[in-house]
């Protein structure tokens, strides 16, 4: 039976000339060194052999199987390597990356990764994660809003105009503050709370308009329904400072008084106290301000040099409360309040805060824990207010004081003609041309 790979016949000893007495194992003596060429897909290269009628190849006569390869000849063959059989198996090179097919050929192993599919799955996973975080953040923030002001208790309200009007109030509430914090922030320890600043923010198609209402403004207290008792109180034409309305019956009477004296419908109410204001500033790492002129005030604790500087929570509170250091007193203070709140909004609504959870959540937590809003306020409306405030700083809007015509008994009297024109422009969502003080 012929079991030689080259299908040659004849006497073995005659061919190879060494017999069985050679020191080399017979397997090594018997296997011819054949040049092996790179495999082609599905069609392996097999060694070329001469026809049987020609005997063995002369190439192996001098450097034949017994004497090694002839000089300069590289077989590329490993001793002991065997050819793949028709039944498949390894290719003998130890890599395992290709396998013998049923026809004795080679086929590709593991398929190339489908990167397009992987990218799609990764993008889908990212979208799901972002949506989950956004939804959970929304409900977390919504649950923190203190919706305590019921504007449905306000009677005889003017008609709504175009755009949205927010009444923003800074109170001197010390709620939640420790004795140490009251001392550090110089807030005093007075019971209850009063309004320290009041502003109307109009958000419309012609840009936002921020109007400060000096707390010493001379206004008339109209008829109103008590926010707690529900009892009706008839107006007597009583003239008081604007902040007295808040002290007398809280936010509902303040809204009623502002609407009565301006004719402007208030859509939403937002209030923040001393402690919350300072915490928001500290949460974002301070607010950069450009102070044109140095000033000091012992009552508020203000002590500022001229120039650009970053104010922390304590310094910021002193900055917006100072009034006695200025010739214009409350009017100058309202201008500083506008300037600071716009800067605060501008520096908070940045990618470094919004996209950084280590800054976003402390900032939102500090603000939402101390904000008091009306019952109809949504997070969407609150966000719109915040970005409208930022727009004032960005040059898209206008900031002004309520137009003043004079004073009576130390109270500031509004210019009724200008106020009427201003309110008409706001209700029609027109560009504001009225100038304030």
Secondary structure as UniProt FT lines:
FT   TURN            5..6
FT   HELIX           12..16
FT   HELIX           19..21
FT   HELIX           26..30
FT   TURN            41..42
FT   HELIX           52..54
FT   HELIX           58..60
FT   TURN            65..67
FT   TURN            71..72
FT   TURN            79..80
FT   TURN            86..87
FT   STRAND          88..90
FT   STRAND          99..100
FT   TURN            102..103
FT   STRAND          106..107
FT   HELIX           115..144
FT   STRAND          146..149
FT   HELIX           151..153
FT   STRAND          164..171
FT   TURN            175..176
FT   HELIX           179..185
FT   STRAND          195..203
FT   TURN            205..206
FT   STRAND          209..212
FT   TURN            215..216
FT   STRAND          217..220
FT   STRAND          224..225
FT   TURN            227..229
FT   STRAND          232..233
FT   STRAND          239..241
FT   HELIX           242..262
FT   STRAND          268..272
FT   HELIX           274..283
FT   TURN            284..285
FT   STRAND          287..291
FT   STRAND          295..297
FT   TURN            298..301
FT   STRAND          302..304
FT   STRAND          307..311
FT   HELIX           313..321
FT   TURN            324..325
FT   TURN            327..329
FT   HELIX           330..348
FT   HELIX           351..354
FT   HELIX           357..370
FT   STRAND          372..374
FT   TURN            375..376
FT   HELIX           379..393
FT   TURN            394..395
FT   STRAND          398..401
FT   STRAND          404..408
FT   TURN            409..410
FT   STRAND          411..414
FT   HELIX           416..427
FT   TURN            428..429
//
